[in-house]
Amino acid sequence: TSQTRIPLVQNGTVDIECGSTTNNAERAQQVAFTTNIFEIGTRLLVKKDKEGKPSYADFADLKGKNVVTTAGTTSERIIKAMNADKQMGMNVISAKDHGESFQ
């Protein structure tokens, strides 16, 4: 899970984690990261409107909406900080893992 992957690498339970862990300064103090082998950006997964375009185009469109994210992820930290800083009134729901996020 997002909460256990770094401790499991640190204590040797797993040798390598090949997931969606963001390489940031805080995590680099806890574990080592190889050079990038895959690069990704955060995007919103939303319904299509009647014209087939995204029903929400940007984070500002989420004001007052229910937003599901995965607990312990960089996306969760960013969305919660943005919600507080910009007083967006989003209901941020933190699911335990990516699979639960899509239920």
Biopython code that builds the backbone (N, CA, C, O; Angstrom):
import numpy as np
from Bio.PDB.StructureBuilder import StructureBuilder

atoms = [
    (1, "THR", "N", (0.846, -1.195, 0.000)),
    (1, "THR", "CA", (0.000, 0.000, 0.000)),
    (1, "THR", "C", (0.878, 1.240, 0.000)),
    (1, "THR", "O", (2.090, 1.147, 0.195)),
    (2, "SER", "N", (0.280, 2.383, -0.215)),
    (2, "SER", "CA", (1.025, 3.635, -0.192)),
    (2, "SER", "C", (1.706, 3.861, 1.141)),
    (2, "SER", "O", (2.806, 4.411, 1.198)),
    (3, "GLN", "N", (1.055, 3.437, 2.216)),
    (3, "GLN", "CA", (1.598, 3.666, 3.557)),
    (3, "GLN", "C", (2.743, 2.714, 3.913)),
    (3, "GLN", "O", (3.596, 3.055, 4.732)),
    (4, "THR", "N", (2.767, 1.534, 3.309)),
    (4, "THR", "CA", (3.749, 0.522, 3.736)),
    (4, "THR", "C", (4.912, 0.316, 2.778)),
    (4, "THR", "O", (5.892, -0.326, 3.156)),
    (5, "ARG", "N", (4.851, 0.823, 1.574)),
    (5, "ARG", "CA", (5.879, 0.478, 0.588)),
    (5, "ARG", "C", (7.282, 0.939, 0.976)),
    (5, "ARG", "O", (8.241, 0.189, 0.788)),
    (6, "ILE", "N", (7.427, 2.143, 1.509)),
    (6, "ILE", "CA", (8.770, 2.601, 1.902)),
    (6, "ILE", "C", (9.284, 1.815, 3.103)),
    (6, "ILE", "O", (10.431, 1.370, 3.074)),
    (7, "PRO", "N", (8.489, 1.622, 4.161)),
    (7, "PRO", "CA", (8.984, 0.792, 5.269)),
    (7, "PRO", "C", (9.350, -0.635, 4.842)),
    (7, "PRO", "O", (10.307, -1.200, 5.370)),
    (8, "LEU", "N", (8.616, -1.223, 3.906)),
    (8, "LEU", "CA", (8.916, -2.579, 3.456)),
    (8, "LEU", "C", (10.237, -2.649, 2.693)),
    (8, "LEU", "O", (10.957, -3.644, 2.780)),
    (9, "VAL", "N", (10.555, -1.587, 1.942)),
    (9, "VAL", "CA", (11.868, -1.537, 1.278)),
    (9, "VAL", "C", (12.953, -1.318, 2.323)),
    (9, "VAL", "O", (14.004, -1.958, 2.276)),
    (10, "GLN", "N", (12.700, -0.412, 3.267)),
    (10, "GLN", "CA", (13.695, -0.112, 4.294)),
    (10, "GLN", "C", (14.063, -1.339, 5.128)),
    (10, "GLN", "O", (15.235, -1.548, 5.440)),
    (11, "ASN", "N", (13.066, -2.149, 5.488)),
    (11, "ASN", "CA", (13.360, -3.282, 6.371)),
    (11, "ASN", "C", (13.710, -4.563, 5.606)),
    (11, "ASN", "O", (13.925, -5.610, 6.216)),
    (12, "GLY", "N", (13.767, -4.480, 4.267)),
    (12, "GLY", "CA", (14.202, -5.619, 3.462)),
    (12, "GLY", "C", (13.142, -6.646, 3.149)),
    (12, "GLY", "O", (13.448, -7.684, 2.562)),
    (13, "THR", "N", (11.882, -6.382, 3.530)),
    (13, "THR", "CA", (10.801, -7.316, 3.196)),
    (13, "THR", "C", (10.656, -7.441, 1.684)),
    (13, "THR", "O", (10.413, -8.533, 1.171)),
    (14, "VAL", "N", (10.805, -6.328, 0.968)),
    (14, "VAL", "CA", (10.824, -6.337, -0.500)),
    (14, "VAL", "C", (12.136, -5.727, -0.962)),
    (14, "VAL", "O", (12.702, -4.869, -0.286)),
    (15, "ASP", "N", (12.615, -6.169, -2.109)),
    (15, "ASP", "CA", (13.886, -5.663, -2.634)),
    (15, "ASP", "C", (13.709, -4.414, -3.487)),
    (15, "ASP", "O", (14.592, -3.557, -3.527)),
    (16, "ILE", "N", (12.583, -4.309, -4.162)),
    (16, "ILE", "CA", (12.350, -3.194, -5.063)),
    (16, "ILE", "C", (10.851, -2.916, -5.135)),
    (16, "ILE", "O", (10.048, -3.848, -5.075)),
    (17, "GLU", "N", (10.473, -1.675, -5.259)),
    (17, "GLU", "CA", (9.068, -1.295, -5.408)),
    (17, "GLU", "C", (8.912, -0.661, -6.772)),
    (17, "GLU", "O", (9.553, 0.346, -7.070)),
    (18, "CYS", "N", (8.067, -1.241, -7.598)),
    (18, "CYS", "CA", (7.817, -0.727, -8.949)),
    (18, "CYS", "C", (6.382, -0.241, -9.004)),
    (18, "CYS", "O", (5.503, -0.932, -9.519)),
    (19, "GLY", "N", (6.151, 0.928, -8.480)),
    (19, "GLY", "CA", (4.796, 1.452, -8.429)),
    (19, "GLY", "C", (4.781, 2.918, -8.787)),
    (19, "GLY", "O", (5.545, 3.383, -9.633)),
    (20, "SER", "N", (3.914, 3.617, -8.142)),
    (20, "SER", "CA", (3.719, 5.039, -8.454)),
    (20, "SER", "C", (4.321, 5.946, -7.385)),
    (20, "SER", "O", (3.786, 7.019, -7.109)),
    (21, "THR", "N", (5.418, 5.525, -6.789)),
    (21, "THR", "CA", (6.052, 6.307, -5.739)),
    (21, "THR", "C", (6.787, 7.506, -6.337)),
    (21, "THR", "O", (7.654, 7.347, -7.196)),
    (22, "THR", "N", (6.439, 8.687, -5.882)),
    (22, "THR", "CA", (7.076, 9.911, -6.359)),
    (22, "THR", "C", (8.438, 10.078, -5.698)),
    (22, "THR", "O", (8.577, 9.919, -4.485)),
    (23, "ASN", "N", (9.432, 10.399, -6.506)),
    (23, "ASN", "CA", (10.770, 10.670, -6.009)),
    (23, "ASN", "C", (10.812, 12.120, -5.545)),
    (23, "ASN", "O", (10.920, 13.035, -6.360)),
    (24, "ASN", "N", (10.728, 12.327, -4.230)),
    (24, "ASN", "CA", (10.822, 13.678, -3.684)),
    (24, "ASN", "C", (11.869, 13.717, -2.578)),
    (24, "ASN", "O", (12.355, 12.672, -2.144)),
    (25, "ALA", "N", (12.215, 14.908, -2.122)),
    (25, "ALA", "CA", (13.293, 15.071, -1.142)),
    (25, "ALA", "C", (13.019, 14.305, 0.146)),
    (25, "ALA", "O", (13.925, 13.680, 0.698)),
    (26, "GLU", "N", (11.781, 14.345, 0.632)),
    (26, "GLU", "CA", (11.432, 13.645, 1.878)),
    (26, "GLU", "C", (11.672, 12.150, 1.746)),
    (26, "GLU", "O", (12.275, 11.536, 2.626)),
    (27, "ARG", "N", (11.207, 11.566, 0.659)),
    (27, "ARG", "CA", (11.374, 10.122, 0.468)),
    (27, "ARG", "C", (12.824, 9.752, 0.182)),
    (27, "ARG", "O", (13.272, 8.671, 0.566)),
    (28, "ALA", "N", (13.564, 10.634, -0.487)),
    (28, "ALA", "CA", (14.970, 10.368, -0.792)),
    (28, "ALA", "C", (15.822, 10.296, 0.471)),
    (28, "ALA", "O", (16.923, 9.747, 0.441)),
    (29, "GLN", "N", (15.327, 10.842, 1.577)),
    (29, "GLN", "CA", (16.025, 10.713, 2.848)),
    (29, "GLN", "C", (15.809, 9.324, 3.461)),
    (29, "GLN", "O", (16.560, 8.908, 4.343)),
    (30, "GLN", "N", (14.788, 8.616, 2.994)),
    (30, "GLN", "CA", (14.433, 7.318, 3.564)),
    (30, "GLN", "C", (14.902, 6.137, 2.723)),
    (30, "GLN", "O", (15.278, 5.098, 3.264)),
    (31, "VAL", "N", (14.880, 6.294, 1.396)),
    (31, "VAL", "CA", (15.248, 5.219, 0.474)),
    (31, "VAL", "C", (15.995, 5.819, -0.710)),
    (31, "VAL", "O", (15.967, 7.032, -0.918)),
    (32, "ALA", "N", (16.663, 4.967, -1.483)),
    (32, "ALA", "CA", (17.366, 5.415, -2.685)),
    (32, "ALA", "C", (16.467, 5.222, -3.908)),
    (32, "ALA", "O", (15.682, 4.276, -3.975)),
    (33, "PHE", "N", (16.595, 6.129, -4.863)),
    (33, "PHE", "CA", (15.857, 6.035, -6.123)),
    (33, "PHE", "C", (16.854, 5.848, -7.263)),
    (33, "PHE", "O", (17.909, 6.481, -7.280)),
    (34, "THR", "N", (16.521, 4.982, -8.211)),
    (34, "THR", "CA", (17.346, 4.827, -9.408)),
    (34, "THR", "C", (17.085, 6.020, -10.323)),
    (34, "THR", "O", (16.270, 6.886, -10.004)),
    (35, "THR", "N", (17.772, 6.062, -11.450)),
    (35, "THR", "CA", (17.445, 7.074, -12.448)),
    (35, "THR", "C", (16.041, 6.773, -12.968)),
    (35, "THR", "O", (15.578, 5.635, -12.886)),
    (36, "ASN", "N", (15.377, 7.773, -13.493)),
    (36, "ASN", "CA", (14.014, 7.587, -13.987)),
    (36, "ASN", "C", (13.982, 6.611, -15.147)),
    (36, "ASN", "O", (14.791, 6.684, -16.072)),
    (37, "ILE", "N", (13.012, 5.678, -15.074)),
    (37, "ILE", "CA", (12.792, 4.752, -16.183)),
    (37, "ILE", "C", (11.405, 4.975, -16.795)),
    (37, "ILE", "O", (11.088, 4.440, -17.857)),
    (38, "PHE", "N", (10.598, 5.765, -16.114)),
    (38, "PHE", "CA", (9.241, 6.057, -16.576)),
    (38, "PHE", "C", (8.827, 7.371, -15.944)),
    (38, "PHE", "O", (9.039, 7.578, -14.749)),
    (39, "GLU", "N", (8.248, 8.251, -16.720)),
    (39, "GLU", "CA", (7.820, 9.542, -16.189)),
    (39, "GLU", "C", (6.316, 9.693, -16.377)),
    (39, "GLU", "O", (5.761, 9.307, -17.406)),
    (40, "ILE", "N", (5.679, 10.252, -15.378)),
    (40, "ILE", "CA", (4.222, 10.362, -15.376)),
    (40, "ILE", "C", (3.808, 11.682, -14.753)),
    (40, "ILE", "O", (4.573, 12.285, -13.999)),
    (41, "GLY", "N", (2.622, 12.125, -15.059)),
    (41, "GLY", "CA", (2.061, 13.314, -14.439)),
    (41, "GLY", "C", (0.704, 12.990, -13.852)),
    (41, "GLY", "O", (0.066, 12.013, -14.245)),
    (42, "THR", "N", (0.268, 13.798, -12.926)),
    (42, "THR", "CA", (-1.039, 13.584, -12.316)),
    (42, "THR", "C", (-2.117, 14.174, -13.223)),
    (42, "THR", "O", (-2.004, 15.307, -13.689)),
    (43, "ARG", "N", (-3.139, 13.402, -13.457)),
    (43, "ARG", "CA", (-4.277, 13.845, -14.256)),
    (43, "ARG", "C", (-5.562, 13.507, -13.522)),
    (43, "ARG", "O", (-5.586, 12.662, -12.627)),
    (44, "LEU", "N", (-6.610, 14.175, -13.913)),
    (44, "LEU", "CA", (-7.932, 13.911, -13.341)),
    (44, "LEU", "C", (-8.662, 12.903, -14.215)),
    (44, "LEU", "O", (-8.688, 13.051, -15.437)),
    (45, "LEU", "N", (-9.255, 11.886, -13.611)),
    (45, "LEU", "CA", (-10.080, 10.942, -14.338)),
    (45, "LEU", "C", (-11.522, 11.376, -14.116)),
    (45, "LEU", "O", (-12.026, 11.309, -12.995)),
    (46, "VAL", "N", (-12.198, 11.828, -15.191)),
    (46, "VAL", "CA", (-13.542, 12.402, -15.087)),
    (46, "VAL", "C", (-14.446, 11.855, -16.193)),
    (46, "VAL", "O", (-13.975, 11.280, -17.175)),
    (47, "LYS", "N", (-15.768, 12.049, -16.009)),
    (47, "LYS", "CA", (-16.731, 11.680, -17.035)),
    (47, "LYS", "C", (-16.581, 12.587, -18.249)),
    (47, "LYS", "O", (-16.085, 13.710, -18.157)),
    (48, "LYS", "N", (-17.023, 12.069, -19.384)),
    (48, "LYS", "CA", (-17.099, 12.893, -20.584)),
    (48, "LYS", "C", (-18.420, 13.647, -20.567)),
    (48, "LYS", "O", (-19.424, 13.150, -20.057)),
    (49, "ASP", "N", (-18.412, 14.857, -21.132)),
    (49, "ASP", "CA", (-19.667, 15.586, -21.274)),
    (49, "ASP", "C", (-20.361, 15.119, -22.560)),
    (49, "ASP", "O", (-19.897, 14.179, -23.204)),
    (50, "LYS", "N", (-21.453, 15.760, -22.931)),
    (50, "LYS", "CA", (-22.236, 15.335, -24.100)),
    (50, "LYS", "C", (-21.461, 15.446, -25.411)),
    (50, "LYS", "O", (-21.757, 14.734, -26.371)),
    (51, "GLU", "N", (-20.474, 16.333, -25.452)),
    (51, "GLU", "CA", (-19.654, 16.490, -26.652)),
    (51, "GLU", "C", (-18.422, 15.583, -26.642)),
    (51, "GLU", "O", (-17.613, 15.630, -27.569)),
    (52, "GLY", "N", (-18.276, 14.763, -25.607)),
    (52, "GLY", "CA", (-17.154, 13.854, -25.511)),
    (52, "GLY", "C", (-15.909, 14.469, -24.895)),
    (52, "GLY", "O", (-14.843, 13.854, -24.908)),
    (53, "LYS", "N", (-16.033, 15.671, -24.358)),
    (53, "LYS", "CA", (-14.913, 16.352, -23.710)),
    (53, "LYS", "C", (-14.960, 16.094, -22.208)),
    (53, "LYS", "O", (-16.004, 15.710, -21.680)),
    (54, "PRO", "N", (-13.834, 16.303, -21.510)),
    (54, "PRO", "CA", (-13.848, 16.109, -20.053)),
    (54, "PRO", "C", (-14.863, 17.026, -19.374)),
    (54, "PRO", "O", (-14.960, 18.211, -19.693)),
    (55, "SER", "N", (-15.619, 16.457, -18.430)),
    (55, "SER", "CA", (-16.619, 17.253, -17.720)),
    (55, "SER", "C", (-15.978, 18.263, -16.770)),
    (55, "SER", "O", (-16.612, 19.251, -16.398)),
    (56, "TYR", "N", (-14.723, 18.022, -16.373)),
    (56, "TYR", "CA", (-13.940, 18.943, -15.558)),
    (56, "TYR", "C", (-12.600, 19.092, -16.263)),
    (56, "TYR", "O", (-11.977, 18.091, -16.616)),
    (57, "ALA", "N", (-12.150, 20.317, -16.473)),
    (57, "ALA", "CA", (-10.917, 20.535, -17.223)),
    (57, "ALA", "C", (-9.708, 20.815, -16.332)),
    (57, "ALA", "O", (-8.572, 20.573, -16.741)),
    (58, "ASP", "N", (-9.938, 21.316, -15.133)),
    (58, "ASP", "CA", (-8.833, 21.730, -14.280)),
    (58, "ASP", "C", (-9.226, 21.574, -12.822)),
    (58, "ASP", "O", (-10.392, 21.337, -12.505)),
    (59, "PHE", "N", (-8.257, 21.706, -11.947)),
    (59, "PHE", "CA", (-8.525, 21.559, -10.518)),
    (59, "PHE", "C", (-9.549, 22.576, -10.016)),
    (59, "PHE", "O", (-10.321, 22.262, -9.110)),
    (60, "ALA", "N", (-9.577, 23.765, -10.569)),
    (60, "ALA", "CA", (-10.535, 24.789, -10.135)),
    (60, "ALA", "C", (-11.974, 24.323, -10.328)),
    (60, "ALA", "O", (-12.867, 24.761, -9.602)),
    (61, "ASP", "N", (-12.210, 23.441, -11.299)),
    (61, "ASP", "CA", (-13.554, 22.918, -11.559)),
    (61, "ASP", "C", (-14.042, 21.982, -10.459)),
    (61, "ASP", "O", (-15.220, 21.626, -10.432)),
    (62, "LEU", "N", (-13.160, 21.581, -9.558)),
    (62, "LEU", "CA", (-13.516, 20.636, -8.500)),
    (62, "LEU", "C", (-14.057, 21.313, -7.245)),
    (62, "LEU", "O", (-14.360, 20.637, -6.262)),
    (63, "LYS", "N", (-14.182, 22.618, -7.265)),
    (63, "LYS", "CA", (-14.685, 23.355, -6.102)),
    (63, "LYS", "C", (-16.037, 22.782, -5.674)),
    (63, "LYS", "O", (-16.977, 22.707, -6.466)),
    (64, "GLY", "N", (-16.114, 22.376, -4.395)),
    (64, "GLY", "CA", (-17.349, 21.846, -3.831)),
    (64, "GLY", "C", (-17.696, 20.421, -4.239)),
    (64, "GLY", "O", (-18.782, 19.939, -3.917)),
    (65, "LYS", "N", (-16.798, 19.738, -4.939)),
    (65, "LYS", "CA", (-17.070, 18.380, -5.436)),
    (65, "LYS", "C", (-16.479, 17.310, -4.521)),
    (65, "LYS", "O", (-15.625, 17.593, -3.681)),
    (66, "ASN", "N", (-16.951, 16.074, -4.702)),
    (66, "ASN", "CA", (-16.362, 14.906, -4.049)),
    (66, "ASN", "C", (-15.180, 14.464, -4.890)),
    (66, "ASN", "O", (-15.315, 14.262, -6.097)),
    (67, "VAL", "N", (-14.012, 14.310, -4.256)),
    (67, "VAL", "CA", (-12.796, 13.922, -4.966)),
    (67, "VAL", "C", (-12.184, 12.722, -4.237)),
    (67, "VAL", "O", (-11.933, 12.780, -3.033)),
    (68, "VAL", "N", (-11.949, 11.638, -4.976)),
    (68, "VAL", "CA", (-11.338, 10.441, -4.390)),
    (68, "VAL", "C", (-9.873, 10.399, -4.810)),
    (68, "VAL", "O", (-9.540, 10.628, -5.973)),
    (69, "THR", "N", (-9.012, 10.107, -3.855)),
    (69, "THR", "CA", (-7.587, 9.961, -4.107)),
    (69, "THR", "C", (-7.076, 8.796, -3.264)),
    (69, "THR", "O", (-7.778, 8.324, -2.369)),
    (70, "THR", "N", (-5.882, 8.340, -3.537)),
    (70, "THR", "CA", (-5.321, 7.219, -2.788)),
    (70, "THR", "C", (-4.522, 7.732, -1.595)),
    (70, "THR", "O", (-3.668, 8.607, -1.740)),
    (71, "ALA", "N", (-4.801, 7.187, -0.425)),
    (71, "ALA", "CA", (-4.137, 7.604, 0.810)),
    (71, "ALA", "C", (-2.631, 7.407, 0.713)),
    (71, "ALA", "O", (-2.158, 6.408, 0.171)),
    (72, "GLY", "N", (-1.888, 8.365, 1.241)),
    (72, "GLY", "CA", (-0.438, 8.262, 1.299)),
    (72, "GLY", "C", (0.297, 8.652, 0.040)),
    (72, "GLY", "O", (1.521, 8.535, -0.022)),
    (73, "THR", "N", (-0.428, 9.117, -0.973)),
    (73, "THR", "CA", (0.212, 9.472, -2.238)),
    (73, "THR", "C", (0.521, 10.967, -2.295)),
    (73, "THR", "O", (-0.021, 11.765, -1.530)),
    (74, "THR", "N", (1.397, 11.316, -3.213)),
    (74, "THR", "CA", (1.703, 12.727, -3.453)),
    (74, "THR", "C", (0.440, 13.452, -3.905)),
    (74, "THR", "O", (0.209, 14.595, -3.511)),
    (75, "SER", "N", (-0.372, 12.806, -4.720)),
    (75, "SER", "CA", (-1.622, 13.421, -5.177)),
    (75, "SER", "C", (-2.531, 13.771, -4.009)),
    (75, "SER", "O", (-3.159, 14.830, -4.006)),
    (76, "GLU", "N", (-2.607, 12.886, -3.015)),
    (76, "GLU", "CA", (-3.442, 13.166, -1.845)),
    (76, "GLU", "C", (-2.930, 14.404, -1.108)),
    (76, "GLU", "O", (-3.706, 15.284, -0.736)),
    (77, "ARG", "N", (-1.634, 14.455, -0.907)),
    (77, "ARG", "CA", (-1.043, 15.594, -0.191)),
    (77, "ARG", "C", (-1.304, 16.903, -0.944)),
    (77, "ARG", "O", (-1.671, 17.911, -0.339)),
    (78, "ILE", "N", (-1.115, 16.881, -2.258)),
    (78, "ILE", "CA", (-1.299, 18.090, -3.065)),
    (78, "ILE", "C", (-2.762, 18.521, -3.087)),
    (78, "ILE", "O", (-3.055, 19.704, -2.910)),
    (79, "ILE", "N", (-3.681, 17.590, -3.300)),
    (79, "ILE", "CA", (-5.103, 17.943, -3.397)),
    (79, "ILE", "C", (-5.626, 18.477, -2.065)),
    (79, "ILE", "O", (-6.427, 19.411, -2.041)),
    (80, "LYS", "N", (-5.174, 17.883, -0.954)),
    (80, "LYS", "CA", (-5.610, 18.379, 0.357)),
    (80, "LYS", "C", (-5.046, 19.760, 0.643)),
    (80, "LYS", "O", (-5.748, 20.612, 1.186)),
    (81, "ALA", "N", (-3.792, 19.994, 0.286)),
    (81, "ALA", "CA", (-3.189, 21.318, 0.496)),
    (81, "ALA", "C", (-3.882, 22.368, -0.364)),
    (81, "ALA", "O", (-4.155, 23.474, 0.104)),
    (82, "MET", "N", (-4.166, 22.029, -1.616)),
    (82, "MET", "CA", (-4.845, 22.963, -2.507)),
    (82, "MET", "C", (-6.259, 23.260, -2.000)),
    (82, "MET", "O", (-6.715, 24.403, -2.050)),
    (83, "ASN", "N", (-6.941, 22.236, -1.516)),
    (83, "ASN", "CA", (-8.294, 22.408, -0.995)),
    (83, "ASN", "C", (-8.294, 23.387, 0.182)),
    (83, "ASN", "O", (-9.162, 24.254, 0.275)),
    (84, "ALA", "N", (-7.325, 23.243, 1.068)),
    (84, "ALA", "CA", (-7.235, 24.134, 2.234)),
    (84, "ALA", "C", (-6.774, 25.531, 1.831)),
    (84, "ALA", "O", (-7.376, 26.526, 2.232)),
    (85, "ASP", "N", (-5.706, 25.604, 1.038)),
    (85, "ASP", "CA", (-5.135, 26.899, 0.655)),
    (85, "ASP", "C", (-6.098, 27.765, -0.151)),
    (85, "ASP", "O", (-6.173, 28.978, 0.046)),
    (86, "LYS", "N", (-6.829, 27.131, -1.055)),
    (86, "LYS", "CA", (-7.728, 27.873, -1.949)),
    (86, "LYS", "C", (-9.176, 27.839, -1.484)),
    (86, "LYS", "O", (-10.069, 28.333, -2.172)),
    (87, "GLN", "N", (-9.405, 27.247, -0.300)),
    (87, "GLN", "CA", (-10.743, 27.149, 0.285)),
    (87, "GLN", "C", (-11.767, 26.688, -0.756)),
    (87, "GLN", "O", (-12.772, 27.354, -1.006)),
    (88, "MET", "N", (-11.479, 25.529, -1.351)),
    (88, "MET", "CA", (-12.304, 25.012, -2.439)),
    (88, "MET", "C", (-13.524, 24.231, -1.972)),
    (88, "MET", "O", (-14.440, 23.991, -2.758)),
    (89, "GLY", "N", (-13.550, 23.836, -0.713)),
    (89, "GLY", "CA", (-14.707, 23.110, -0.191)),
    (89, "GLY", "C", (-14.894, 21.734, -0.782)),
    (89, "GLY", "O", (-16.010, 21.216, -0.798)),
    (90, "MET", "N", (-13.813, 21.123, -1.273)),
    (90, "MET", "CA", (-13.917, 19.759, -1.799)),
    (90, "MET", "C", (-14.080, 18.781, -0.648)),
    (90, "MET", "O", (-13.558, 19.002, 0.445)),
    (91, "ASN", "N", (-14.805, 17.699, -0.899)),
    (91, "ASN", "CA", (-14.889, 16.582, 0.031)),
    (91, "ASN", "C", (-13.860, 15.565, -0.444)),
    (91, "ASN", "O", (-14.142, 14.768, -1.339)),
    (92, "VAL", "N", (-12.658, 15.588, 0.155)),
    (92, "VAL", "CA", (-11.579, 14.705, -0.275)),
    (92, "VAL", "C", (-11.718, 13.369, 0.455)),
    (92, "VAL", "O", (-11.674, 13.307, 1.684)),
    (93, "ILE", "N", (-11.887, 12.307, -0.325)),
    (93, "ILE", "CA", (-12.048, 10.955, 0.191)),
    (93, "ILE", "C", (-10.757, 10.200, -0.096)),
    (93, "ILE", "O", (-10.366, 10.052, -1.253)),
    (94, "SER", "N", (-10.096, 9.722, 0.956)),
    (94, "SER", "CA", (-8.836, 9.009, 0.792)),
    (94, "SER", "C", (-9.071, 7.507, 0.880)),
    (94, "SER", "O", (-9.361, 6.971, 1.950)),
    (95, "ALA", "N", (-8.942, 6.833, -0.269)),
    (95, "ALA", "CA", (-9.110, 5.378, -0.327)),
    (95, "ALA", "C", (-7.815, 4.701, 0.083)),
    (95, "ALA", "O", (-6.742, 5.295, -0.021)),
    (96, "LYS", "N", (-7.905, 3.460, 0.550)),
    (96, "LYS", "CA", (-6.719, 2.781, 1.078)),
    (96, "LYS", "C", (-5.713, 2.402, 0.003)),
    (96, "LYS", "O", (-4.521, 2.305, 0.294)),
    (97, "ASP", "N", (-6.155, 2.186, -1.229)),
    (97, "ASP", "CA", (-5.224, 1.842, -2.322)),
    (97, "ASP", "C", (-5.848, 2.266, -3.649)),
    (97, "ASP", "O", (-6.984, 2.738, -3.692)),
    (98, "HIS", "N", (-5.085, 2.091, -4.733)),
    (98, "HIS", "CA", (-5.585, 2.531, -6.045)),
    (98, "HIS", "C", (-6.849, 1.786, -6.455)),
    (98, "HIS", "O", (-7.759, 2.379, -7.035)),
    (99, "GLY", "N", (-6.912, 0.495, -6.158)),
    (99, "GLY", "CA", (-8.102, -0.285, -6.508)),
    (99, "GLY", "C", (-9.351, 0.260, -5.842)),
    (99, "GLY", "O", (-10.391, 0.390, -6.487)),
    (100, "GLU", "N", (-9.261, 0.577, -4.569)),
    (100, "GLU", "CA", (-10.415, 1.132, -3.843)),
    (100, "GLU", "C", (-10.776, 2.520, -4.378)),
    (100, "GLU", "O", (-11.944, 2.908, -4.360)),
    (101, "SER", "N", (-9.789, 3.255, -4.846)),
    (101, "SER", "CA", (-10.050, 4.597, -5.384)),
    (101, "SER", "C", (-10.992, 4.550, -6.579)),
    (101, "SER", "O", (-11.729, 5.502, -6.832)),
    (102, "PHE", "N", (-10.966, 3.441, -7.313)),
    (102, "PHE", "CA", (-11.782, 3.329, -8.528)),
    (102, "PHE", "C", (-13.112, 2.627, -8.301)),
    (102, "PHE", "O", (-13.837, 2.379, -9.264)),
    (103, "GLN", "N", (-13.456, 2.300, -7.063)),
    (103, "GLN", "CA", (-14.729, 1.623, -6.790)),
    (103, "GLN", "C", (-15.841, 2.627, -6.657)),
    (103, "GLN", "O", (-16.990, 2.249, -6.427)),
]
sb = StructureBuilder()
sb.init_structure("model")
sb.init_model(0)
sb.init_chain("A")
sb.init_seg("    ")
for serial, (resi, resn, name, xyz) in enumerate(atoms, 1):
    if name == "N":
        sb.init_residue(resn, " ", resi, " ")
    sb.init_atom(name, np.array(xyz, "f"), 0.0, 1.0, " ", f" {name:<3s}", serial, name[0])
structure = sb.get_structure()
